[in-house]
Amino acid sequence: MRAHPLVTLRPGRLSGILLQLFSLAIVPFGGNAAALAQDTEHGQRLVERWCTECHAIASVPTRVDRAPPFAAIAAKPNISADMIASFLLLPHATMSSFPLSRKDARDIAAFIMDKGK
């Protein structure tokens, strides 16, 4: 009688099994990073609703000077979308509080980082 492959683990076999289980776990998400990608269009809609009173969102200069333009924020050295999203979720005295979810903050951050390209 032959043993089931999961019962008799040879060296290196466990890592192969774990890899297979991980692969099965990501199949519902399409198996690629696109399922986890940020929605910059959604970020743009939120920015247009909440941020344009103080921030210039386009690369074209506007009369808005109460806060830095998004292109300037994205161009700062060592800035990342994660840093921007974290900043957006914290209360700040100089910025209005908006009901942002983590996804909203990540989408806005992705939109802002696109302005630095």
C-alpha positions as a Markdown table, in Angstrom:
| # | Residue | x | y | z |
|---|---|---|---|---|
| 1 | Met | 0.0 | 0.0 | 0.0 |
| 2 | Arg | 1.4 | 3.4 | -1.0 |
| 3 | Ala | 1.2 | 6.3 | 1.5 |
| 4 | His | -0.6 | 9.6 | 0.5 |
| 5 | Pro | 1.8 | 12.3 | -0.7 |
| 6 | Leu | 0.7 | 14.6 | 2.1 |
| 7 | Val | 1.4 | 12.1 | 4.8 |
| 8 | Thr | 5.0 | 11.2 | 3.9 |
| 9 | Leu | 6.8 | 14.5 | 3.7 |
| 10 | Arg | 10.3 | 14.4 | 2.2 |
| 11 | Pro | 12.7 | 17.2 | 2.6 |
| 12 | Gly | 11.5 | 20.2 | 0.5 |
| 13 | Arg | 8.1 | 18.6 | 0.0 |
| 14 | Leu | 6.5 | 20.8 | 2.7 |
| 15 | Ser | 7.5 | 24.0 | 1.0 |
| 16 | Gly | 6.0 | 22.8 | -2.2 |
| 17 | Ile | 2.7 | 22.0 | -0.5 |
| 18 | Leu | 2.7 | 25.4 | 1.1 |
| 19 | Leu | 3.3 | 27.0 | -2.3 |
| 20 | Gln | 0.4 | 25.1 | -3.7 |
| 21 | Leu | -1.9 | 26.1 | -0.9 |
| 22 | Phe | -0.9 | 29.8 | -1.3 |
| 23 | Ser | -1.6 | 29.5 | -5.0 |
| 24 | Leu | -5.1 | 28.2 | -4.3 |
| 25 | Ala | -5.7 | 31.0 | -1.8 |
| 26 | Ile | -5.1 | 33.7 | -4.4 |
| 27 | Val | -7.1 | 32.2 | -7.2 |
| 28 | Pro | -10.4 | 34.0 | -6.1 |
| 29 | Phe | -8.5 | 37.3 | -6.6 |
| 30 | Gly | -7.7 | 36.4 | -10.2 |
| 31 | Gly | -4.2 | 35.3 | -9.3 |
| 32 | Asn | -2.6 | 38.6 | -10.1 |
| 33 | Ala | -1.8 | 42.0 | -8.6 |
| 34 | Ala | -4.5 | 43.7 | -10.6 |
| 35 | Ala | -7.1 | 42.5 | -8.1 |
| 36 | Leu | -5.2 | 44.4 | -5.4 |
| 37 | Ala | -4.3 | 47.5 | -7.5 |
| 38 | Gln | -5.4 | 50.9 | -6.5 |
| 39 | Asp | -8.2 | 52.7 | -8.3 |
| 40 | Thr | -6.7 | 56.1 | -9.4 |
| 41 | Glu | -10.0 | 57.1 | -11.1 |
| 42 | His | -11.8 | 56.6 | -7.8 |
| 43 | Gly | -9.0 | 58.6 | -6.1 |
| 44 | Gln | -9.5 | 61.4 | -8.7 |
| 45 | Arg | -13.2 | 61.6 | -8.0 |
| 46 | Leu | -12.6 | 61.9 | -4.3 |
| 47 | Val | -9.9 | 64.5 | -4.8 |
| 48 | Glu | -12.1 | 66.5 | -7.1 |
| 49 | Arg | -14.9 | 66.4 | -4.4 |
| 50 | Trp | -12.8 | 67.2 | -1.3 |
| 51 | Cys | -9.4 | 68.5 | -2.1 |
| 52 | Thr | -9.6 | 71.1 | -4.9 |
| 53 | Glu | -10.5 | 74.0 | -2.6 |
| 54 | Cys | -7.0 | 73.9 | -1.1 |
| 55 | His | -4.8 | 71.8 | -3.5 |
| 56 | Ala | -4.0 | 72.2 | -7.2 |
| 57 | Ile | -4.6 | 68.7 | -8.5 |
| 58 | Ala | -3.5 | 69.2 | -12.1 |
| 59 | Ser | 0.0 | 69.8 | -13.3 |
| 60 | Val | -1.2 | 73.2 | -14.6 |
| 61 | Pro | -0.8 | 75.9 | -11.9 |
| 62 | Thr | -4.0 | 77.3 | -10.5 |
| 63 | Arg | -4.7 | 80.2 | -8.1 |
| 64 | Val | -5.0 | 77.7 | -5.2 |
| 65 | Asp | -2.1 | 78.4 | -2.8 |
| 66 | Arg | -3.4 | 77.3 | 0.5 |
| 67 | Ala | -1.8 | 73.9 | 0.3 |
| 68 | Pro | 0.9 | 72.3 | -1.9 |
| 69 | Pro | 0.0 | 71.0 | -5.3 |
| 70 | Phe | -0.2 | 67.2 | -5.6 |
| 71 | Ala | 2.6 | 67.2 | -8.1 |
| 72 | Ala | 4.9 | 68.9 | -5.5 |
| 73 | Ile | 3.8 | 66.3 | -2.9 |
| 74 | Ala | 4.5 | 63.4 | -5.2 |
| 75 | Ala | 7.9 | 64.8 | -6.3 |
| 76 | Lys | 9.2 | 65.0 | -2.7 |
| 77 | Pro | 12.1 | 62.6 | -2.1 |
| 78 | Asn | 11.3 | 59.5 | -0.2 |
| 79 | Ile | 7.5 | 60.0 | -0.5 |
| 80 | Ser | 5.4 | 56.9 | -1.1 |
| 81 | Ala | 1.8 | 56.1 | -1.7 |
| 82 | Asp | 1.8 | 54.3 | 1.7 |
| 83 | Met | 3.0 | 57.4 | 3.5 |
| 84 | Ile | 0.4 | 59.5 | 1.9 |
| 85 | Ala | -2.4 | 57.1 | 2.6 |
| 86 | Ser | -1.3 | 56.9 | 6.3 |
| 87 | Phe | -1.2 | 60.7 | 6.5 |
| 88 | Leu | -4.7 | 60.9 | 5.1 |
| 89 | Leu | -6.1 | 58.6 | 7.7 |
| 90 | Leu | -4.7 | 60.7 | 10.6 |
| 91 | Pro | -6.5 | 63.8 | 11.9 |
| 92 | His | -4.7 | 67.0 | 11.1 |
| 93 | Ala | -5.4 | 70.5 | 12.3 |
| 94 | Thr | -4.7 | 72.1 | 8.9 |
| 95 | Met | -6.8 | 69.7 | 6.9 |
| 96 | Ser | -10.5 | 69.0 | 7.0 |
| 97 | Ser | -11.5 | 65.6 | 8.2 |
| 98 | Phe | -13.2 | 63.5 | 5.6 |
| 99 | Pro | -14.8 | 60.0 | 6.1 |
| 100 | Leu | -12.1 | 58.1 | 4.3 |
| 101 | Ser | -11.9 | 54.3 | 4.3 |
| 102 | Arg | -8.4 | 52.7 | 4.0 |
| 103 | Lys | -9.2 | 51.9 | 0.4 |
| 104 | Asp | -10.3 | 55.6 | -0.3 |
| 105 | Ala | -7.0 | 56.8 | 1.2 |
| 106 | Arg | -5.0 | 54.3 | -0.9 |
| 107 | Asp | -6.8 | 55.3 | -4.1 |
| 108 | Ile | -6.2 | 59.0 | -3.3 |
| 109 | Ala | -2.6 | 58.3 | -2.6 |
| 110 | Ala | -2.2 | 56.4 | -5.9 |
| 111 | Phe | -3.8 | 59.4 | -7.7 |
| 112 | Ile | -1.4 | 61.8 | -6.0 |
| 113 | Met | 1.6 | 59.7 | -6.8 |
| 114 | Asp | 0.6 | 59.6 | -10.5 |
| 115 | Lys | 0.8 | 63.4 | -10.5 |
| 116 | Gly | 4.6 | 63.2 | -9.9 |
| 117 | Lys | 5.2 | 61.2 | -13.0 |
